[in-house]
Each structure stands twice: as structure tokens, then as C-alpha cells.
Amino acid sequence: MRSVKASGARVVPYDPVMRDQLLDLSIRAWAPVFEAMSGDIATGVVPRFVYDSFWPQGWEARQRSDLAQVLDQEAQACDVALVGGEPAGWVCTRIHPEDSMGEVYILCVDPAYQRQGVGRTLMERAHSRAREAGMHMVMAGTRATPRRALPTRRWATRDGQWPGTSRSCERCGHVSAVTAGPTLRPRCRGCC
């Protein structure tokens, strides 16, 4: 597998030696999302019992455990962006041949490197993986707030080989962004 360079980031295959660094940067990256969710709990948009059901020991413990499982069980599907030799983000790309689709399952960029092209570089690597596997579309979704979902929307609708769409679910607000041909119909892959 070749390295991909762009925006000062070099993308390399995941090495288990990086595991703890990637888990730490993932927690830093998702902290603002869960912080925003605490406002949703306070206003009643998200009932407290929902949060407590998903994260009984707190979001950090569950997130770290879930991401560790991805890194441990899907290492061959993970790529890491390095900036100056240090991990700046990572992506896990799942391939679904039955749907002819690649899925950006996890995308995480350290806050210190956000808005510097690292996420775009990782998304391009996910596209490359999908193309190399013969897939015809790539899907990414986010449960982020509308403002934080903007990079996903921009990625899906950018000019490029695979035109895209992005939509927010009317029921839950999750963003589904898909790049593919004109017949694709994205749908929420979140709670609905």
C-alpha cells in the first residue's frame, strides 16, 4: 500500500504501535461533540436516559473501547495521517461489495490539525481504497452538530470524479454524505 501526500500530511497504513496515540487524539477530537450533546440533554432535546443508556460509564470510556475494537479488529482497513512524523488523524474504510460501496466508518482528526487539510487527505485515501476495491460509491455520515458537519457536506458536494450529495435526516439531523452516480439516495445511518 502506498503513502498518500497532501496538505503536509502523509497517509500510511495503521501500525498497532500507534494505537494509544490514536485513541488519545480521538477522545480530544470528539470532546466538543459530546460537550455540545450535554447542551441537548440540558434542554431536553436528548433525554438523559438515552445518554445514560449509551454511556453508563461516561462517553470517553465507551468511545475509547469502541474505537479500540475497530483498531484491533479492522487494522487492515485503517490508515493514519502523519504530520511531522506524528499522528494527526485516522480513517477506517469499510468495503461493502454487496452494495458496491465503500464506507468511511471512522474519521478522526486531532483538534490541533483540524481545518488544515488532514481530514480531506484521509477522505481521499478512503476514496482510493474504495476505487481500488472496485466500489462505485462512498458513504460517510456524521452525528455532529450542523456546524461541525460542514466538512462532511463540503466533501460530498465537491467537484471531482464522484459527484456527491449530502442531506440531513428530517427526524434526527444526522448528515449523510454520499459520493456516487445520479441514482444514489442517501439515508440516515444514525438512530432512525
C-alpha angles and dihedrals in degrees: 000000000000128000118248119214126200137133091010091300124116116203117215134171114274116267117198088229085073094054100104094043091051093048091050094049090046091057090049090049096049097042093090091050092054091042089057089048090058086063089053089053092048092052094043095246087121113032114233092236089062092056092044091049094052098037109026091158092038131277096274094060093047094043092049091049094047093047092045088055091053092049092046098044102032102034092135090059095051129093129185130213113220124198114186089349093302126109110259098170146331143218134204114205118196120199119216107188091177088065096031085236140130116210127207093219098173128014118173130170123185109246089238088064102036118124091022099099098266093116091048090050091052092047089052089053090052089052090050092051091051093048092047088053091051096249121157100208143023125213130198128174135186136199090198127124114274092260093050091046092062095095090055091050092048091050093051096049100039122121110264149106094299111044114212150199134209129196138174118231108247092219104046108010095237113150120232114194120186133175115204145096126320096271096063117118112195119208136185114279093185128081099325 
